[in-house]
Amino acid sequence: MRNLILAYNHRYIIIIRDYDKSGGFLFFTEALAYILNIPKFTSKNTPDNTERLLKKLQNPEKTMKIIHVAGTNGKGSVCAFISSVLKENGYKVGLFTSPHLTDIKERFRINGQVIENTDFLEAFHKVKEAVDSGVREGCAHPTFFEFLFLMSLVIFKRKDVRFAVLETGLGGRLDATNVIKKPIVTVITSIGYDHTEYLGNTLCEIANEKAGIIKKGVPVIFDASKEEVNQVIISAAKLKNSKCIPVTPKDYQILEMDDKSIDFSINYSYYESNSFHLKSPAVYQVMNAVLAIKTLEEVSEKYIIQERSVSEGIKNTVWPGRMEEIAPNIFVDGAHNVEGIRAFIESADRISKGKGKYLLFSAVSDKNYKAMIKCLVEGLDCEKYGITKLQGSRAISLEDMYGCFQELTDKSIFVYENCEAALENIRKGMDKDSLLFCVGSLYLVGELKKLIGRIKI
């Protein structure tokens, strides 16, 4: 119980006395509204700007050991695996990821748990105070992502975390999170074509941006599945005198799979017990888990990581929105680029063997949705296709999506004005053994997860 003071703008200050959870909802709503409006009056800033604001916050990043993760696909999952294993070892772990699915607070987790409103508000107040002071001294106002990144470090310092696992927002070299000078290890996950307008038009150009997180003398673990990007990362690591650890599909073997889980082994003898269990049917999560395991091997050079905790941490990891069964026979997957769609198809095809498949698709306009649709139609034999429009200004029109599907398939294409209509109507037309796969955007996943709790399935 204490006073909280929050300056919403330079004209007035609101004081909430004896703040507690029961009186906090309106206050949280006001803070959230401020954050959501940030894109209206700012643009991406230089790393120097973020560093100046961190200094005003007394450099909270220096109080914790940081693991920094970049990549096109899989970086959130890798972060979740690492965080889970560190927690199993008894460490207090902060996890910062993006985007969120249903609640902005999902971006900030302590030992796997989403933070409370009170934690969010206190961090908001502290960052807003530093931002206001910085703006008066000539700093630019941080972007939406930069503001949340600053909040994450404030939260983690206040909660006295030992380790912080940070996911980049976009790219790596110029990402706000790249102001971290000395992480204990860096990780680069699968690299593919996404955000090409910012990161480059070739895989090598994109890899170069991701490799920007590599720091002098700091080990880097990376997904070495693609020959064309491997040399970029290896060369960047050599320039920084950084130990470079590639991971390829040859490093692991899938032992057993069903529609709920996967058992796999690693093809080297670091661990006495060489079998790991994933609570996910997504084949692509095996590579992500192995990247995490190899990362933790490096961490174990300086910090205690128990072998049992690695297998338990991997087994206990649940990362929402990645081939997640949100209701009986309804799966959602956040694949939002062509490479992600291919990985989704591999798992969806295996899960649905011998069963009817229905597809619900939507995406945002800055993605290569035409290539995604082509990949889906050619790679996944569905009985019917459904499309729906997402909320927000970035949504693709139903007409554009319908036209793409119509050019590629003779199957039925159903058009729904919103996710609720899509979910209810598709489900009614399916037999009890058929599966519905919903894919194309994490925003689609978020909207569907919100709906599941309040409509009858």
N, C-alpha and C positions, 0 to 999 in steps of 0.2 A: 504494500500500500504506500503510494507516494504520489507527489504531483508530477504530471507530465506536461511539458510546454511544447507546443507545436506551432511554428510560424508557417501558415499556409501561403502567405505572400508578404510583401513588405508593408502592407497597410495595417494588418491586425494580427494579434496573437490570441489563440484560444488556450485556456488553461483548464485541464480536467483534474479535479482534486479527488484524492482517495480512489484512484483508478483501480478497477478490478475487472474480471472477465464479464461479469453481468452488465457492466456499463460501457463496454468497449466497442460494441458493434458499429455504432454510428461513427465513432472516431476512426476505426479501421477503414470504413467506407470512404471517409474523407481523404485519408492518406493514400488509399488505393486510387482514388479518382485523380489525385495530383500526379501519381506515377504514370497512370495510363495516358495522361495528357502531355507528358514530356515530349513525345515525338512532334508535337505541334509547334514547338519553339526551339528546337535544337537540331544539330546534325552531328555526324560522327566526329570525334575529336582526336587529337594526337595523344600518344602515350604520355607525353610530358604533362598534359593537362590532368590526366588521371593520377600521375605521380604527385603532382602538387596537392591534389585533394587528399590522397593517401597520407601525405605528410601532415596535413591539417587534422587528420584522424589519428595521428600519432603512430602511423605505420603498423596497423594491426597485423599485417601479413608476417611481420618478423617474429611474432609470438608462436608460430605454428610451423610444422613440417608440411610442405606442400607437394602434392603429386599433380602434375599438369597434363591434361589429356586433350588432344586435337584429333581431327579426322573427319571424313565425310559421313560415314555410317558407323554406328556401333559405339560411339564415344560415351554416350550416356550409360549404356549397358556395362562397358568396361569400368566406368566410374563406380557404378553400383556394385559390381563384383568386388572391386578393391575395397570399397568402404565396408562391405559386409564382412570380409575376411579380417580387416583391421579391428572391427568391432568384436569379432569372435576372439581376438587376441587380448581383449580387455582394454583396448585403447578408446579414447573418446574421439570420434571422427565427425568432421563437418563435411557435407557434400553439397556442392553448388552445381546445378545443371539447368538446362533450358531446352525447349520451352516447357511450360507446365501444361497439364491436361485439363484440369477442372478448377484449380485453386492456385493462385500465384505463390502461395506459401510452399507449394511442392518443390520450388526451386531451392529451398533451404532445408536441409535435413541434418539432424544431429543423431548419430547412431541409428540411422535408418528412419527416424521419426520426423514427420513434418513439424516445423516450429509452431508455437502458439501465436495468437494475435498479439499478445503483450510483447513477445520477442521482436516481432515484425515492427511494431510501433516504436519501440525504443530505438531500434536500429534506424528506422526512417527518420526519427527526430534528430538523431546524432548526425546522419549523413546530410540531412537538409540544412542543419546549422552550419556544417562545414562548407556545403555548396554555396549558401548565401554569403558566407564570409569570402569564399573564393571568387565569386562573381563580382563582389565589391572591389576586389583586388585585381580584376582583369582576367580571371579564369573563365572559360566557357562553361555553360551549364552542361552536366553530363547527359548522355543519351539515356534512353530507357534501360538498355542493357548495362551501361556503365554505372548507373545509379544502383541497380540491383546487385551488381558485382561488389560495389563499395559496401552495400548493406550486408552482403554475405560475410565479408571479412570482419565487420563490426560484430555481427552475431557470433561468429566463431570465436573471436577474441573474448567476448563477454562470457561465452559458455566454456571457455578454457579448454578448447579442443587441442589434442596433441597433433593430429593429422588433419589436413584439409585437402579434399580431392576436388579439383576445379576443372570443369569442362569449358573449353573455349566456346564462344558464341558463333563467330564467323571467321573462318580461315585460321590464323595463328599469328603470323608475323605482326599484323597491325591490330590484333584483337586486344580489347581492354585487359583481359586476363594476362596478357604477355608482359605486363609491367612487373610481374614476379621475377625477381633477379636471380634467385637461387633455389629453385625447387630441388627436392631430393632425387627426383626421377621424372622423366617426361615420357609420354606414350603417344604414338600416332597410329590410329586405327585405319580401317579400310579407306582408300582414297578413290573417289569417283567423280563424275561430272555433276556438280551442283554449285549454285551461286557463281556461274561462270562469268557473269557481268562484273563481278568483283575480284574473282580469284584467278581468272585466266581461262583460255579456251582449250588447253591441252592438259593431260594428266600431269605432265612434268611441271607445268606452270602452277597447277593447283598444289602439287606435292611440295613445291618450293615455298609456297605460302604456309602450308601446314608445318614444314620443317623449321619455320621461323621460331617455333617454341623451344628448339634445342638450345641449351645454354652451355657455356664453357665448362668442360669437365664433368657435366651431369649426364648420367647414362640415359639413352633413349631406347625404348622397346618399340618395334613397329611391325605392322602387318606387311609381310614381304611377299604377298600373293601375286603381285603384279610387277613383272620385270621392268616395265617402262618407268616405274616410279622409284624402284629400289635404289638405283644409283644416285638419284637426287638426294635421298635421305642419307645414304652412306657418305656422300661427299660433304653434305652439310655437317654431319657428325664429325667427320675427319677435320674439317676446318675449325671446329670448336674443341678438338681434342676430347671428344665424348665417346665413351664406350657405346657401341652400336649393336643391338641385339635383335636380329630378324626372327620373325615367327612365320612359318608357312604351314599349309595343310599337312605336310609330311611330318610335322612335329606332334601330331595327335592322331588317334584312331577312335572312331565311333564303335562302341561295343554293342549297344542295344538301344532301340528307340521304340516308343509307342506314341499315342496321341496326347500324352501328358508330360513326358519326360525323356531325357537322353542320358545314357551312361557313356563315358568316354575315358580313354587313357592317354597319357602323354608318353611320347617315345624317347624318353631319356630317364636316367636313374636318380634324379635329384630327390624324388620322394620314394620312400619305401613302399607306401601304399599308393599304387599308381592308377587308381580308379576314382573317377569323380562323377557326381550325379547332378544333373540340371533339372530343375522343376520348370521345364519349358520344352515344347515340341519343336522350337525353332532351331533348325540346323545351324543357322548363322551365329547363334549364341555360343556354339562350341569354340569358334575362333576367338570371340570376345572374352570368353572365360579363360582361354589359354593365354591371351595377351595379359590378362589380369594376373594370372598365376606367375608368369615370367616376370612381371613387374614386381610382384611381392618377393620373388627370389632376390631381386636386387635390393629391395628394402631390407630384407633379412641380413644383408651384409653389415648393417649398422644397428638394426632394431630387432628385437625378438619377435619372430613369426613362427609359431608352432605348426608343425605339419598337420596335426588334427584340425587346427583352426582353419587351415586353407580348405580342406575338403568340406568342413561344416559351413564355412562362409559361402563357398560356391553353391552348396546345396540349398542354403537358406535364402539366397538372393531371389527376390521377386521384383522385376522391373516392369511397371505397367505399360500397356500399349504396344508391346512387342509380342505378336502372336498370342495375345491374351484372350482367353475364353471368358467373355463378360457375362454370358448367360448360356444355358445349354445349347450347344451347336452354333453359337454366334461368336466368331473370332474377329478381333480387331488387330490391325498391324499398322504401325506408323510409317511404313515405307513411303518416301516422298520424292524419290528420284529413281532413275532407271535401274541402277545397281541394286538399290533397296528392293525394288519390285521383283527383280530376278531372284534375289535371296528369299523374298516372301513366297514366290511361286514354288520354289524347291520344297519349302516346308508345307505349304498348302496342298500341293499335289500328294505328298506322302500322307498327311493327316487324313485326307479325304478319299483315300483309295477305296474304290467300290461304292462310294456314296455320291449322291447328287451334290453339285456345287452351285451356289448362287453368289453373285458378286455385287457389292455396293461400293461405288467409287465417287470420290470428290477430291478436289485439289485446289490449291491457290494459284493465281495467275502468273506468279513469277517462277513457277516450276515448269519443266518441260513435259507438260501433261499429255501432249500428243504422243510422244515417245513412250510414256508410261502406259497409256491406253493400248498402243500397238503391242507392247510387250505382254500385257495382260491377255489380250485377245488371242495372240499367237501361242502363249505359253500355258494358259489355264483354260481347260475345256469346261465352260459353265453352261448350265441350262438356261439361265436368264441373267441379264445384266441390269443393274439399277444405278441411276445417277441422282445425286441430290446437290443442292446448293448450300455452301457453308455460309455462316454468318460473317459479316464484315466486308470491308471494301475490297479486299484482295480476292474475293471469291470469283471463280470462273462462272460464266453464264451457263445455264442449262442448255441453251441452244448450241454453244460451242462444243460442249462435251458430247451432246447427242450426235452432232455432225461427225465427230471423230469416230465414235462407236459405229455409227451407221455405215461409214465407208469401209469398215474392217470386218463386220460380221453380219450374218443373216439372222442371228438369234434375236429374240425379243429384247427390247431395251425399254425399261420402265423409267419414267421421269417423275421425280418427287420434289415438291417445293421446299421441303425441309426434312431434317433427319428423323423427326418423329413420325411423319407420314411414311417415310421410306421403311423404317424399322417395323412398324405395325403391319404395313401391307405386304412386304416381302415375306415376313414371318408367317402370315396367314396362308400364303400360297405354297409354302414348303411342306413336304411330307416330313414325318418325325425323324427320319434317318438322314435327311439332307443337312448340309452345312452352309452357313452364310459367312462369307468373308468380306470384311469391310476394310478398305485400304485406300491410300492415296495421300493422306495428310495426318499429322498428329492432331490437327485441329478437328478433323473428322472424328478421330478417336476420342478426343475430349468431349465433343458434343454428344456422342453416343453413350459414353460412360455416365454423363450427367442424366441422360434419359432413362437408362436402365433402372435407376433407383426409383423412378416414379411412374413408369408405365407398365402395364401388364404384358408379360412375355409368355 
